[in-house]
Amino acid sequence: MNKLFHTFLFITLISFGSSYGATPKKAVFAGGCFWCMEPPFDAHLKKGVINVLSGYSGGKKETATYPQVSEGLSGHREVIEVEYDPEKISYAKLLEIFWANIDPLDGQGQFCDKGEQYQSAVYYNNEQEKVLIENSLKEIQKKLPGKTVKTLVLPASTFYPAEDYHQDYYTKNPVRYKFYRYNCGRDQRLKEVWKK
Protein backbone atom coordinates (compact mmCIF):
# COMPACT_ATOMS: atom_id res chain seq x y z
CA MET A 1 0.00 0.00 0.00
CA ASN A 2 2.75 2.43 1.02
CA LYS A 3 4.83 1.52 -2.04
CA LEU A 4 1.81 1.99 -4.31
CA PHE A 5 1.17 5.44 -2.82
CA HIS A 6 4.78 6.52 -3.39
CA THR A 7 4.64 5.30 -6.98
CA PHE A 8 1.43 7.29 -7.56
CA LEU A 9 2.97 10.39 -5.96
CA PHE A 10 6.10 10.10 -8.10
CA ILE A 11 4.08 9.78 -11.33
CA THR A 12 1.89 12.73 -10.34
CA LEU A 13 4.91 14.94 -9.66
CA ILE A 14 6.55 13.96 -12.94
CA SER A 15 3.34 14.69 -14.86
CA PHE A 16 2.90 18.06 -13.16
CA GLY A 17 6.49 19.06 -13.84
CA SER A 18 6.38 18.14 -17.50
CA SER A 19 3.13 19.99 -18.12
CA TYR A 20 4.31 23.14 -16.36
CA GLY A 21 7.44 23.56 -18.47
CA ALA A 22 10.63 25.45 -17.60
CA THR A 23 11.06 28.02 -14.87
CA PRO A 24 9.27 31.16 -16.06
CA LYS A 25 11.35 34.14 -17.12
CA LYS A 26 10.54 37.83 -17.44
CA ALA A 27 11.28 40.34 -20.18
CA VAL A 28 10.71 44.09 -20.07
CA PHE A 29 9.95 46.23 -23.12
CA ALA A 30 9.25 49.95 -23.52
CA GLY A 31 7.18 50.76 -26.58
CA GLY A 32 5.38 53.95 -25.73
CA CYS A 33 1.89 53.70 -24.26
CA PHE A 34 1.74 50.47 -22.28
CA TRP A 35 -1.98 50.08 -23.05
CA CYS A 36 -1.02 49.46 -26.67
CA MET A 37 1.84 47.08 -25.91
CA GLU A 38 -0.22 44.60 -23.92
CA PRO A 39 -2.49 43.23 -26.73
CA PRO A 40 0.25 41.89 -29.06
CA PHE A 41 1.84 39.91 -26.21
CA ASP A 42 -1.52 38.86 -24.76
CA ALA A 43 -2.20 37.29 -28.17
CA HIS A 44 0.46 34.71 -27.25
CA LEU A 45 -0.98 33.79 -23.82
CA LYS A 46 -1.62 30.20 -24.94
CA LYS A 47 1.67 29.99 -26.82
CA GLY A 48 4.16 30.49 -23.99
CA VAL A 49 3.35 33.93 -22.62
CA ILE A 50 2.11 33.51 -19.05
CA ASN A 51 1.29 37.06 -18.03
CA VAL A 52 1.70 40.65 -19.21
CA LEU A 53 1.80 43.59 -16.80
CA SER A 54 1.91 47.31 -17.52
CA GLY A 55 4.32 49.27 -15.40
CA TYR A 56 7.29 51.59 -15.11
CA SER A 57 11.04 51.03 -15.19
CA GLY A 58 14.36 52.73 -15.80
CA GLY A 59 14.07 55.65 -13.40
CA LYS A 60 16.20 56.62 -10.45
CA LYS A 61 13.43 57.22 -7.93
CA GLU A 62 12.42 54.39 -5.61
CA THR A 63 8.76 54.73 -6.48
CA ALA A 64 6.85 55.26 -9.68
CA THR A 65 3.27 56.37 -10.16
CA TYR A 66 1.38 57.34 -13.29
CA PRO A 67 1.28 61.08 -12.44
CA GLN A 68 5.06 61.12 -11.83
CA VAL A 69 5.93 59.14 -14.96
CA SER A 70 3.49 60.84 -17.33
CA GLU A 71 4.88 64.24 -16.35
CA GLY A 72 8.39 63.02 -17.19
CA LEU A 73 9.73 63.83 -13.74
CA SER A 74 10.82 60.40 -12.51
CA GLY A 75 13.08 59.17 -15.31
CA HIS A 76 10.97 56.03 -15.72
CA ARG A 77 9.47 54.79 -18.97
CA GLU A 78 6.11 53.18 -19.51
CA VAL A 79 6.92 49.49 -19.99
CA ILE A 80 5.39 46.05 -20.03
CA GLU A 81 6.76 43.06 -18.15
CA VAL A 82 6.21 39.79 -20.02
CA GLU A 83 6.37 36.58 -17.98
CA TYR A 84 6.95 33.62 -20.27
CA ASP A 85 7.85 29.95 -20.50
CA PRO A 86 11.14 29.75 -22.48
CA GLU A 87 10.36 26.17 -23.51
CA LYS A 88 7.24 27.34 -25.34
CA ILE A 89 8.24 30.77 -26.63
CA SER A 90 11.75 32.09 -27.14
CA TYR A 91 13.17 35.44 -26.15
CA ALA A 92 13.94 35.96 -29.85
CA LYS A 93 10.23 35.55 -30.63
CA LEU A 94 9.34 38.12 -27.96
CA LEU A 95 11.75 40.53 -29.65
CA GLU A 96 10.00 39.96 -32.99
CA ILE A 97 6.66 40.85 -31.39
CA PHE A 98 8.21 43.94 -29.81
CA TRP A 99 9.76 45.30 -33.01
CA ALA A 100 6.56 44.76 -35.02
CA ASN A 101 4.65 46.99 -32.61
CA ILE A 102 6.92 50.02 -32.26
CA ASP A 103 8.44 52.77 -34.40
CA PRO A 104 12.18 52.18 -33.86
CA LEU A 105 13.05 55.34 -35.80
CA ASP A 106 11.53 57.73 -33.26
CA GLY A 107 13.99 58.78 -30.57
CA GLN A 108 11.62 61.34 -29.05
CA GLY A 109 8.89 58.94 -27.94
CA GLN A 110 6.29 56.81 -29.72
CA PHE A 111 3.58 58.01 -32.07
CA CYS A 112 1.66 60.90 -30.48
CA ASP A 113 3.33 60.45 -27.07
CA LYS A 114 6.63 62.31 -26.75
CA GLY A 115 9.18 62.48 -23.96
CA GLU A 116 11.68 60.17 -22.29
CA GLN A 117 8.84 58.29 -20.57
CA TYR A 118 7.62 57.10 -23.98
CA GLN A 119 10.95 56.26 -25.65
CA SER A 120 11.32 52.73 -26.95
CA ALA A 121 13.80 50.47 -25.14
CA VAL A 122 14.59 46.84 -24.41
CA TYR A 123 15.90 45.94 -20.95
CA TYR A 124 18.30 42.98 -20.68
CA ASN A 125 18.73 40.79 -17.60
CA ASN A 126 22.04 39.23 -18.60
CA GLU A 127 24.75 39.24 -21.27
CA GLN A 128 23.02 36.52 -23.30
CA GLU A 129 19.89 38.64 -23.61
CA LYS A 130 21.98 41.70 -24.43
CA VAL A 131 23.63 39.86 -27.34
CA LEU A 132 20.24 38.64 -28.62
CA ILE A 133 18.84 42.18 -28.46
CA GLU A 134 21.86 43.72 -30.21
CA ASN A 135 21.76 41.07 -32.97
CA SER A 136 18.03 41.61 -33.36
CA LEU A 137 18.56 45.36 -33.56
CA LYS A 138 21.13 44.86 -36.34
CA GLU A 139 18.60 42.81 -38.31
CA ILE A 140 15.99 45.53 -37.87
CA GLN A 141 18.51 48.12 -39.06
CA LYS A 142 19.03 46.06 -42.24
CA LYS A 143 15.28 46.14 -42.87
CA LEU A 144 15.31 49.94 -42.63
CA PRO A 145 18.22 50.95 -44.90
CA GLY A 146 19.27 54.58 -44.84
CA LYS A 147 17.51 55.14 -41.51
CA THR A 148 18.71 55.02 -37.92
CA VAL A 149 17.19 52.75 -35.28
CA LYS A 150 16.90 54.76 -32.08
CA THR A 151 15.51 52.12 -29.73
CA LEU A 152 17.65 51.89 -26.60
CA VAL A 153 19.27 48.74 -25.17
CA LEU A 154 19.46 49.12 -21.39
CA PRO A 155 20.25 47.00 -18.32
CA ALA A 156 17.20 45.84 -16.41
CA SER A 157 16.19 47.86 -13.37
CA THR A 158 13.35 47.72 -10.87
CA PHE A 159 9.94 47.13 -12.41
CA TYR A 160 7.01 48.91 -10.76
CA PRO A 161 3.56 47.57 -11.70
CA ALA A 162 1.21 50.29 -12.91
CA GLU A 163 -2.02 51.06 -11.10
CA ASP A 164 -4.82 48.48 -11.45
CA TYR A 165 -6.90 50.63 -13.79
CA HIS A 166 -4.08 50.54 -16.36
CA GLN A 167 -3.87 46.73 -16.44
CA ASP A 168 -5.69 45.24 -19.45
CA TYR A 169 -7.04 48.70 -20.22
CA TYR A 170 -7.91 47.65 -23.76
CA THR A 171 -10.36 45.03 -22.47
CA LYS A 172 -11.79 47.14 -19.63
CA ASN A 173 -12.31 50.26 -21.77
CA PRO A 174 -12.40 49.08 -25.39
CA VAL A 175 -14.08 52.17 -26.85
CA ARG A 176 -11.72 54.64 -25.16
CA TYR A 177 -8.75 52.45 -26.02
CA LYS A 178 -9.64 52.26 -29.73
CA PHE A 179 -10.32 56.00 -29.82
CA TYR A 180 -6.93 56.77 -28.25
CA ARG A 181 -5.05 54.31 -30.45
CA TYR A 182 -6.61 55.61 -33.66
CA ASN A 183 -6.11 59.28 -32.79
CA CYS A 184 -2.53 58.63 -31.76
CA GLY A 185 -1.85 57.29 -35.27
CA ARG A 186 -0.18 54.15 -34.01
CA ASP A 187 -1.46 51.67 -36.60
CA GLN A 188 -1.06 54.14 -39.44
CA ARG A 189 2.59 54.70 -38.55
CA LEU A 190 3.28 50.99 -38.01
CA LYS A 191 2.02 50.30 -41.55
CA GLU A 192 4.24 53.07 -42.87
CA VAL A 193 7.37 51.80 -41.08
CA TRP A 194 6.91 48.07 -41.66
CA LYS A 195 5.05 48.26 -45.01
CA LYS A 196 2.31 45.94 -43.75
C-alpha positions as CSV (number, residue, x, y, z in Angstrom):
1,M,0.0,0.0,0.0
2,N,2.8,2.4,1.0
3,K,4.8,1.5,-2.0
4,L,1.8,2.0,-4.3
5,F,1.2,5.4,-2.8
6,H,4.8,6.5,-3.4
7,T,4.6,5.3,-7.0
8,F,1.4,7.3,-7.6
9,L,3.0,10.4,-6.0
10,F,6.1,10.1,-8.1
11,I,4.1,9.8,-11.3
12,T,1.9,12.7,-10.3
13,L,4.9,14.9,-9.7
14,I,6.5,14.0,-12.9
15,S,3.3,14.7,-14.9
16,F,2.9,18.1,-13.2
17,G,6.5,19.1,-13.8
18,S,6.4,18.1,-17.5
19,S,3.1,20.0,-18.1
20,Y,4.3,23.1,-16.4
21,G,7.4,23.6,-18.5
22,A,10.6,25.4,-17.6
23,T,11.1,28.0,-14.9
24,P,9.3,31.2,-16.1
25,K,11.4,34.1,-17.1
26,K,10.5,37.8,-17.4
27,A,11.3,40.3,-20.2
28,V,10.7,44.1,-20.1
29,F,10.0,46.2,-23.1
30,A,9.2,49.9,-23.5
31,G,7.2,50.8,-26.6
32,G,5.4,53.9,-25.7
33,C,1.9,53.7,-24.3
34,F,1.7,50.5,-22.3
35,W,-2.0,50.1,-23.0
36,C,-1.0,49.5,-26.7
37,M,1.8,47.1,-25.9
38,E,-0.2,44.6,-23.9
39,P,-2.5,43.2,-26.7
40,P,0.2,41.9,-29.1
41,F,1.8,39.9,-26.2
42,D,-1.5,38.9,-24.8
43,A,-2.2,37.3,-28.2
44,H,0.5,34.7,-27.2
45,L,-1.0,33.8,-23.8
46,K,-1.6,30.2,-24.9
47,K,1.7,30.0,-26.8
48,G,4.2,30.5,-24.0
49,V,3.3,33.9,-22.6
50,I,2.1,33.5,-19.1
51,N,1.3,37.1,-18.0
52,V,1.7,40.6,-19.2
53,L,1.8,43.6,-16.8
54,S,1.9,47.3,-17.5
55,G,4.3,49.3,-15.4
56,Y,7.3,51.6,-15.1
57,S,11.0,51.0,-15.2
58,G,14.4,52.7,-15.8
59,G,14.1,55.7,-13.4
60,K,16.2,56.6,-10.4
61,K,13.4,57.2,-7.9
62,E,12.4,54.4,-5.6
63,T,8.8,54.7,-6.5
64,A,6.8,55.3,-9.7
65,T,3.3,56.4,-10.2
66,Y,1.4,57.3,-13.3
67,P,1.3,61.1,-12.4
68,Q,5.1,61.1,-11.8
69,V,5.9,59.1,-15.0
70,S,3.5,60.8,-17.3
71,E,4.9,64.2,-16.4
72,G,8.4,63.0,-17.2
73,L,9.7,63.8,-13.7
74,S,10.8,60.4,-12.5
75,G,13.1,59.2,-15.3
76,H,11.0,56.0,-15.7
77,R,9.5,54.8,-19.0
78,E,6.1,53.2,-19.5
79,V,6.9,49.5,-20.0
80,I,5.4,46.1,-20.0
81,E,6.8,43.1,-18.2
82,V,6.2,39.8,-20.0
83,E,6.4,36.6,-18.0
84,Y,6.9,33.6,-20.3
85,D,7.9,29.9,-20.5
86,P,11.1,29.8,-22.5
87,E,10.4,26.2,-23.5
88,K,7.2,27.3,-25.3
89,I,8.2,30.8,-26.6
90,S,11.8,32.1,-27.1
91,Y,13.2,35.4,-26.1
92,A,13.9,36.0,-29.8
93,K,10.2,35.6,-30.6
94,L,9.3,38.1,-28.0
95,L,11.8,40.5,-29.6
96,E,10.0,40.0,-33.0
97,I,6.7,40.8,-31.4
98,F,8.2,43.9,-29.8
99,W,9.8,45.3,-33.0
100,A,6.6,44.8,-35.0
101,N,4.6,47.0,-32.6
102,I,6.9,50.0,-32.3
103,D,8.4,52.8,-34.4
104,P,12.2,52.2,-33.9
105,L,13.1,55.3,-35.8
106,D,11.5,57.7,-33.3
107,G,14.0,58.8,-30.6
108,Q,11.6,61.3,-29.1
109,G,8.9,58.9,-27.9
110,Q,6.3,56.8,-29.7
111,F,3.6,58.0,-32.1
112,C,1.7,60.9,-30.5
113,D,3.3,60.5,-27.1
114,K,6.6,62.3,-26.8
115,G,9.2,62.5,-24.0
116,E,11.7,60.2,-22.3
117,Q,8.8,58.3,-20.6
118,Y,7.6,57.1,-24.0
119,Q,10.9,56.3,-25.7
120,S,11.3,52.7,-26.9
121,A,13.8,50.5,-25.1
122,V,14.6,46.8,-24.4
123,Y,15.9,45.9,-21.0
124,Y,18.3,43.0,-20.7
125,N,18.7,40.8,-17.6
126,N,22.0,39.2,-18.6
127,E,24.7,39.2,-21.3
128,Q,23.0,36.5,-23.3
129,E,19.9,38.6,-23.6
130,K,22.0,41.7,-24.4
131,V,23.6,39.9,-27.3
132,L,20.2,38.6,-28.6
133,I,18.8,42.2,-28.5
134,E,21.9,43.7,-30.2
135,N,21.8,41.1,-33.0
136,S,18.0,41.6,-33.4
137,L,18.6,45.4,-33.6
138,K,21.1,44.9,-36.3
139,E,18.6,42.8,-38.3
140,I,16.0,45.5,-37.9
141,Q,18.5,48.1,-39.1
142,K,19.0,46.1,-42.2
143,K,15.3,46.1,-42.9
144,L,15.3,49.9,-42.6
145,P,18.2,51.0,-44.9
146,G,19.3,54.6,-44.8
147,K,17.5,55.1,-41.5
148,T,18.7,55.0,-37.9
149,V,17.2,52.8,-35.3
150,K,16.9,54.8,-32.1
151,T,15.5,52.1,-29.7
152,L,17.7,51.9,-26.6
153,V,19.3,48.7,-25.2
154,L,19.5,49.1,-21.4
155,P,20.3,47.0,-18.3
156,A,17.2,45.8,-16.4
157,S,16.2,47.9,-13.4
158,T,13.4,47.7,-10.9
159,F,9.9,47.1,-12.4
160,Y,7.0,48.9,-10.8
161,P,3.6,47.6,-11.7
162,A,1.2,50.3,-12.9
163,E,-2.0,51.1,-11.1
164,D,-4.8,48.5,-11.4
165,Y,-6.9,50.6,-13.8
166,H,-4.1,50.5,-16.4
167,Q,-3.9,46.7,-16.4
168,D,-5.7,45.2,-19.4
169,Y,-7.0,48.7,-20.2
170,Y,-7.9,47.7,-23.8
171,T,-10.4,45.0,-22.5
172,K,-11.8,47.1,-19.6
173,N,-12.3,50.3,-21.8
174,P,-12.4,49.1,-25.4
175,V,-14.1,52.2,-26.9
176,R,-11.7,54.6,-25.2
177,Y,-8.7,52.5,-26.0
178,K,-9.6,52.3,-29.7
179,F,-10.3,56.0,-29.8
180,Y,-6.9,56.8,-28.3
181,R,-5.0,54.3,-30.4
182,Y,-6.6,55.6,-33.7
183,N,-6.1,59.3,-32.8
184,C,-2.5,58.6,-31.8
185,G,-1.9,57.3,-35.3
186,R,-0.2,54.2,-34.0
187,D,-1.5,51.7,-36.6
188,Q,-1.1,54.1,-39.4
189,R,2.6,54.7,-38.6
190,L,3.3,51.0,-38.0
191,K,2.0,50.3,-41.5
192,E,4.2,53.1,-42.9
193,V,7.4,51.8,-41.1
194,W,6.9,48.1,-41.7
195,K,5.0,48.3,-45.0
196,K,2.3,45.9,-43.7
